[in-house]
């Protein structure tokens, strides 16, 4: 057989050899094109960019058709972030407006890599970046970039934008602790549920007198309201702030002073677990609902931003209460996993107005004039919180000890 092939090849002329060479070139071209299609076709391209978070922290998710390695070219100090993603192509290219810390973005080709440019809306830097492989029902790779605000000057804006005017006044939900069959702590002359309702009504009146807020109470009378229902009232109404009023109790009658609770890290984890038990939790938070893992990341970021705003309000509130010469506990800012603080998207605090088991604190809480003065300080703290939204934020988890 081999000898016959050699005899046939010996009879070939120029024409046969030329046709064979052309056929070999065609086959090579087809194989090369197929290989390039596998490496850099739709399965090896940047598919899209998605954004989540706010003006303090923003997450960018780059959906990819294959694995990649990222290299930082510009870190944000120049007003933009630029990364090269190796081994993936931009396809026809992507561009558009961003969200949070990102004003706009563009994806372009850079050799065998994709160049991702993020134009910043304000000073920011890369906090972390990592690659997520396919999993959790997602069939493609995701390169995640987390940005955080630095407090630096805002990057130049190409065209000035008119500041959006809020259509409605901020909504404050005031929760009078306990009520009905749940009397709360007991003092010498009064029960906690009566003190908290009176204080809630006075705080509501003080806020409404400013003309700058809408105010709602979780209970109007001596009725029992479940903790979960109190939180749901605030979420259903789209509240901008939730404050729960309580009176503390202790075994030492000499112990007195106010304190403010915000959600602890353990409580935040519990809140996320509880919230994601529902079937439509993505819709409840107005998340895309198309990628469970990304939605979970966005929920975590929402929870973190809410904790930070709650901590900021707690600090402002304590400053105003102390400025009015109302006594505070030595460690006046505390954290706990209290049920009324679990809303992932409503800044919330629980104010212990004083110890009902202390004669001096009980006098303040039961004296109408003294209680009204305390609530006026709380209203002034709320007013400052909304007047100065850009004030420095205390990061969740950095609560001072005492």
N, C-alpha and C positions, 0 to 999 in steps of 0.2 A: 504493500500500500504506500509506504514512504517512498519507494523507488518510483512508483507511478507519479506521485506529486512532484518529485524532482524533475521527471521527464517533462511533465506539463509545464512547469515553471520555466524550463529551458526553452520552450517554444514561444514564451510570451514576448511580445514586442513592446515598443514605447507606448502604444495606445493602451494596452492592458495594464502596464505598470502605472501609467498616469491615472487611469480610472480607479485603481486600487488606492493610490495615494489620496485622491479626492474623497473616497469613501471613508478612509481612516480619519481624515480631518473632520468630516461631518460627524462621525461617531464621537470623536473627542469633544467637539463643540457641544453636542447634545448632552454628554456626560457632565461637562463643565457647567453648562447652564442649569442642569438639574441640581448639581451640587451647590451652585450659588443660590438657587431657589430655596434649597433646604436651609442654607445657612443664613441668608439675608432676605428671604421672602417674607410673607405675612407672619410666619411662625417665628421670625427672628427680628421683629420690628418693635419700636415703641408704639404701643396701641393707643394710650390716652393718659392724661394726667387728671388726678382728682385732688380736691382740697378739703380740709376740715380744720376746725379750731376757731381762733379769734385773733384779735390784734395783739395778744400777749404771747400765744403759742399757736403755730400753724403746722399742720402735717400735710405733706405732699406725697401722694401715692402715684408712682409711675408704673403703669401696667405694661408688662413686657412679654414677648413671645419666647424668650429664652433667658438663661442665667447670664449674669453680667458682673463686672467689677467696676465700682465707681471711683473716680479720682476727682478731688476738689481742685478746681482751677482758680476760682475766686470765692472767698469765704463770706462775703456779705459786707466787708468793711468799705467797699467802693459803692455800695448801694445796690449791689446785685450779687447773686450766687450763681456760679457756673460750675457744672460737673460734666465730666466725660464718662459715658457708659460704654465700656468696651464690648465689642462683638455684636452689637445690635445696631440696626439702621433706623433712621427716622421715617422711612417710607416716603410719603409725600410731604412730610414735615407737619408740625403741629404748632399752633400759637393761639393765644386768646388772653382773656382777662383772668386774674387769679382771685384769691379770697384771703381775708385776714392780713397777714404780713406781706403777702405777694400781690403786687399791683398787676403784673402781667407775666406771661411766659412765652418761650419759643424753643422748639426742638429742631435742630438742624444737623446736617451731616458733618462729620469731622474725620476724614479717612475711613477707617473701618469701625469707628465709634459714632455714637450719638452725642451731641452737645446740648445739654439742657440748661437754658438760661432763665433765671427767675429774677425779674425786676422787683425790688422791694418797695413797699409802701412806706416803710419807716426803718430805722436802724434795727438790724437783726443779725443773728449768727446761727450757724448750724449747731444744734444741741446733740443730735445723734443721727446716724443713717445706717440702714441695714437692708439686707435682701431677704424677702420672704419667699420660700419655694411654694410650688402648688400644694394645696391642702385646704382642709375645712370647706370643701365644696368648690374651691376656686381652682381652675385648671391651668392658670398661667402664673408666671413669676411677678413679684411686686417689689420695686425698689422704693423704700420709704425714707423720706427726708423730714426731720423734725427741726423747725426753726423756732427760736425764742427771741423776743424783743430784748434789745440791749440798752434802751434808753438814749441811744445816740440820736443825732439829728436825723430828721426824715430825709429820705432820698429825694432828689429833685423830681418833681412831677411834670410830665410833659404838658398836660393841660390842666388848669385849675378846675376842681369840681366843687359845685355848690354843696355846702353842708346840708345833710338831710335834717329836716325839722320833724321832731317826734309828733305824731298825729294825736296821741293821747297822753294824758298825765300819767306818771308812774302809779302803779297800783300796789298799795301796801296791804298785806293781810296780817291782821293782829289776832293772835291766838290766846284767849284767856284760859290758862291751864286748869285742868280738872273740871268739875261741874257735875250736877245731878248726883248720881249714886257714888261718885268719886269725889269726896270732900278735899282730898289732898292733906297737907300738913295742918296741924292744929296748934294755935297759939293759946295764950292765956284768955283772950277775949274773942277770937275770931277764927274762922276756918279759911284755909288758903283759897278755896274756890270763890269765896266772896271778894277777897282782896284782888284777885287777878281779874275778875270781871269788872270791878270798879275801875281798876287801873287801865284796862283795855278801852273802856268807854271814854276815859279822860284823854288817853293818847289819841284815840280816833278824833275827838273834838279838837285837840291841839293841832293835829295835822290838817284837818279840814279848814281850820281858820286861816291857814296860809294860802289856801286856794290853789295850791300846786300839786295836790295828790288826790287820787281816788283811794278810799279806804274801805276795807271789808273786815268784819269780825267772823271768826269761826263759830262763835256762839253768841247769841243775843241775851240769853237768860240762863237760869240755873238748870241746864240740861247736860246730859252726858253725850260727848262726841268722841268716837273712837280715834285713836292716834292716826291711823291710816287715813281716816276721813278728813282730819284736819289738814294733812299734807295734800290730799287730793283736791280739797277746796282751793288751795293756792295754785296747784298745777292747772286745774281746769279753768281757773280765772285768768291764767297767764300772769301771775303775780311777778312783780319786779323785786319784791323783798317780803320775807316771812319772819315775823318776830313773835316768839312764844313767851308769855309772861308767867312767872312762877315766884313763889316765896319759899325759901330754903328752910330746913329744919336741922337741928343738931342736938346731941346729947349734952353739950356744954352750953348753958344759957348765956355765957359771956361771949360766945362766938357771934360775930355780926359782920355785915358788909355784903355788897352786891358782887356778882360775878357773871360772866358771859360764857356760854358754851357754844362751840362750833363743832362740826363733824370731825371725828377722828379718822385716821387712816384705816383702821380696822372697820369702822362704821362705813367708810366710803366703799370698801370692798364688799361689805354686806349689802349696801344699797344697790350696787351694780348687779350682784347675784340675784337679789330679790326682783329687781326691775326687769332683768332679762328672762324671767320665768314666763312672762306673758307672751302670747303668740304674736301680737302686733306691736312689740315694744319699739321697733324701728319706726313705725308709722307714728307712734305716740310721741317720739322725739323728733319727728319730721326728718328722719334719716332716709337715704336712698333705698335701703332694703334689698339691694341686689347682691351685696357681698357681705355675708355675716361677719367675717373676720375684720373687714374694714369698718363696718358699722360698730363693732365692739370697740375698736380703737377710738372711733369718734365719740362713743359714749364715755369712754375713760377720759378723753380730753374735755368733754363737757363737764363731767363730774369734777375734774381738777380745776377748771376755770371757775366753777361754782364755789368750790372750797376756798379758792383764793379771794373771790369777792366777799364771801362770808367773813373770812379772816380780816379783810380790810374794813368791813363795816364794824366788826367787833372792836377793833382798835379805835376807830373814830367814836363809837358809842361810849366806850370806857373813858375816853378823854373828856367827853362832855359831862358824864356823870360825876367824875372826879372833880372837874372844874366847878361843879355846883356844890362842892363840899359834902357830897354824899359818900359815906364810908365804903371802901372796897375791901374785899378779901386780899390777903397778901399775894396770892396767885390768882389774879382776877380773870385772866383769860384761860379757859380750860377747854379740853376736847373730850368728846364722848360719842358713843354710837346711839344717841337718843333717837327714838322713833320719829319725832317731829322734825328732825334735821335731815332725813333721808332723801328728800327730793333731789334728783341729780341735776336739775336745771333751774332751781329757784334758790338764790342766796338766802340762807336762813341762820338765825341765832336763837338761843334760848337764854333769856335774861332772868337770873335769880335776883329779884329786887332787894333782897335782904333776908335775914333769918326771922321767921315768924316766932321762933322760940326764944328770941332775944327781946327783952322789954323795950329797948330803945328802937330797934328796927320795927317791932310790932306797932309802936306808937306812930312812927312815920307812915307805915303802910295803912293804918286805920284812920289817921287824921286826914281829912279831905284836902286841906290846904297843903300839907306837906307832901301828900301823894301826888297832887296836881303839879306841884313844883318839880318833883322827880320826873313825871311824865313829860313836862315841858323840856327838861334836859334831854330825854330820849328823843323827842320830836326834833330838837335842834341837831342831835347827832344824825338822825335820818336825813334831815335837810342838807347837812354838810356832805353826807355820803353821796347824795344825788347832785349836789352843786359841784363837787370836785371828783368826777369819775376817774380822772387821770392821776389821782394822788398815788403815791408809792403803795404797792401791794405787798402785804405780808404773805409769803408763800406758805401754802398749806403744809403742815408738818413742822413748821418752825415756831411753835407756840412757846412762849417763854415760860420757864419754870420759876418756882419761888420757894 
